[in-house]
Amino acid sequence: MVTNNDKPKDGSEEPRPASPRGRQASRQAPQPVEPRPRRYMVAALPQPHPAAPGAAAPALDGDTVRRLLEDDPEVRVLRRLRGTAGNPGAQAPGFPAVVVAEMTAEHVEALRRQYPQLYFERDRLLTYSDVPQPPRRRRPAPAVVPPGVESTFAFLVRDADGTPLPGASVLVTGHGWPAQTSTGVDGRAVVTMVGETPESISGVTVRPRSGYWSVHIDRPALSTSRDNLIEPIRLSETFNGFPGRQVFGWGQQAMNLDRLPPTLRGAGVRIAIIDSGADVRHPDLRDRVRAGVDLVGGEPDGWSVDAAYHGSHCAAVVSGADDGGGVVGFAVEAEVHACKIFPGGRFSDLIEALDYCVEQRIDVVNLSLASRHHSPLVAAKIEQAREAGVACVVAAGNDGGAVGFPGILPGVLTVAAVGKAGAFPPGTAHEAEIRGPMTGDGYFSPRFTCHGPEIDVCAPGVAVLSAVPPDGYAALDGTSMATPHVAGLAALVLAHHGDFRGPYSGRDARRVDHLFHVIKSSCVPLNLGDLHRTGAGMPNALRALAPALAQITPEPVEADTLLGQLTAEMTGAGLLVPAAWGPGGDSGQTGTGAQPGMATQAAYGAGTTPNGPVPGGLVTRAPRGRATATGGGVPPAEQGGAPGGGGTRGKRGGAAAARPYATGPGGGRAPGGAAGDVPAGPRTANGTPAGTGAARGEQAAMAWLTEEMRAAGLLGEDPADPVE
């Protein structure tokens, strides 16, 4: 949807011709191109304000400022942002009313001299943190070439079956300016480059809209006389059965989201995605994003349309539906709002979006955006939101330089991106982002991520698989993609960490600061040679939610019931003769190895298992509800190594009664432990402390034994949690 972001919101603009005839006539009349006026935010300075030399400057309020500017023939008033009072007891003052207007820079200087009580700030454009397409190596300035030298390249983009891919972006890079276009319905695109020859072309990058991996070719052998064929790889060739089979992204596995109990789903927390909207037609966003505001076109449901694809991708990482297909988000039961400010978003739109978040009592805001310019007014609004308990998680930026604004502010959580080798096929644009050094597990800091001392944490931001309109999926790069990983985890922490139901339950700055502390304390450091690229490291969901995990206890299921289930599964797998084993059989006999209270229970009560000790922390897992065949052990994250996941898995959902998880009462940290520490001691297969009673010990032992045998392939899959 194309909208005009310059339309005044007070209705003062002269109506434009509505008919096609009128629009055509206006285009036919040639007009000289002139510099356009600049947009400013104008506010009255708080008292006391500097007065003009030799004169007393009267105080001005918001209404007076607006009337003053509306009466000025050299000023075009666009809209007014209302002022807001400061939060009771907060250190941040109230926010002044702001008038957004267009005028020349020269007129601004004249107004500054005439009205020293006024504050003027450029209302600059914001950009969502998209990644420039590779390559981005520095080159010497192009030599002067004869004006007649040019090359035309035709591209045909289709898959291996010959299906053309319309709408694919094609970027061709040479010694001079790059050229970019998109394919038509026949999958073809033509690029003409002045001053280039086939030998001077350094790279070609093709990005399909959805459903396929990107393609990047260094030093391509291009022809000017025939179609240059590009055949991207389907995502389903990498993710078997996708999107019919639900998968977890490599980043969610790296942060151990797939190893959390399915009862931790973020219910009761409100998240806002300030971006390009969220397309609610998508099955992973339908019924997940239910409210929002359109600050671009002002349409009542404009927030539910996403022409840029960017906001939908971020929203599905945060809270994609857990419906058995496509992707799944971090906080699948959180309440998600979409604040649309792109395309064309400016600082003033961000201020309005943050006002919406404060009014709607949003808990976590995802800001996958950046600017190279500082805004004191935006900084003041973000601080006011922090004082109101709104936590802003911000992308660092994607131009490979210093951290952008607002990521440089102290009151936000700034996120850099990391990638992992092997998470994408060779020959993709993702591969072009790899830079050294690399950890033993393949983690690297991509070329595009911004870096600096302001980086708080890093998160997966290369080849992130998520939803794009209307019903597709794409793997994208950027700190924009890393930020919703952390925002989603923040929602889980607020919903389930006991501290936020106790000493930090109030909506104030202390709550936000403690949330950021918990997330940073959970991080696993990544040694990539520069802490300014990774901050505290990658957040770990198991560590961040350790106090919540300590409160999860097995449901009160009788030991005989568990034993009967195990016997039935072993019989079904052909490991037992039906009449020879198990309670309730025809013979009425029970094998000695299966009697309740025997070796497995005793071993578990001592903190050991038949495969060895069970240290603190959750056992490493394959799909949900299945331990790996290596037996109990400390996950790599708990060993202090690089974070890692346990592979793709099925739903996180399901009724509690069908699973060995149930949320117990209470919360809070483990006694004597830090905010991110995993409680030590004997634990059940789902990571909960082993009980002291015989019944609980039998439950834990049988549950663990079932998990181990199933993971080793000795039992069939759990019908309550099928392998997708």
Secondary structure as UniProt FT lines:
FT   TURN            5..6
FT   TURN            9..10
FT   HELIX           20..28
FT   STRAND          38..44
FT   TURN            53..54
FT   HELIX           62..70
FT   TURN            73..74
FT   STRAND          76..81
FT   TURN            88..89
FT   STRAND          98..103
FT   HELIX           105..114
FT   TURN            116..117
FT   STRAND          118..122
FT   STRAND          127..128
FT   TURN            147..148
FT   STRAND          150..158
FT   TURN            160..161
FT   TURN            166..167
FT   STRAND          169..173
FT   STRAND          179..182
FT   TURN            185..186
FT   STRAND          188..194
FT   HELIX           198..200
FT   STRAND          203..207
FT   STRAND          215..218
FT   STRAND          227..230
FT   HELIX           235..238
FT   TURN            240..244
FT   HELIX           250..254
FT   TURN            255..256
FT   HELIX           257..259
FT   TURN            262..263
FT   TURN            267..268
FT   STRAND          270..275
FT   TURN            280..281
FT   TURN            283..288
FT   STRAND          289..294
FT   TURN            300..301
FT   HELIX           302..304
FT   HELIX           310..319
FT   TURN            332..333
FT   STRAND          335..340
FT   HELIX           347..359
FT   TURN            360..361
FT   STRAND          364..367
FT   STRAND          369..371
FT   HELIX           376..387
FT   TURN            388..389
FT   STRAND          391..395
FT   TURN            406..408
FT   TURN            410..411
FT   STRAND          413..420
FT   TURN            421..422
FT   TURN            426..427
FT   TURN            429..430
FT   HELIX           431..433
FT   TURN            440..441
FT   STRAND          443..444
FT   TURN            447..448
FT   TURN            453..454
FT   STRAND          457..460
FT   STRAND          464..468
FT   TURN            469..471
FT   STRAND          472..476
FT   HELIX           479..496
FT   HELIX           498..501
FT   TURN            502..504
FT   HELIX           509..521
FT   HELIX           531..534
FT   TURN            535..536
FT   HELIX           541..544
FT   HELIX           546..550
FT   HELIX           559..572
FT   TURN            573..574
FT   TURN            578..580
FT   TURN            583..584
FT   HELIX           592..594
FT   TURN            596..597
FT   HELIX           599..605
FT   TURN            606..607
FT   STRAND          608..609
FT   TURN            610..611
FT   STRAND          612..613
FT   TURN            624..625
FT   TURN            629..630
FT   TURN            636..640
FT   HELIX           656..658
FT   TURN            659..660
FT   TURN            671..672
FT   TURN            675..676
FT   TURN            685..686
FT   HELIX           694..711
FT   TURN            712..713
FT   TURN            719..720
//
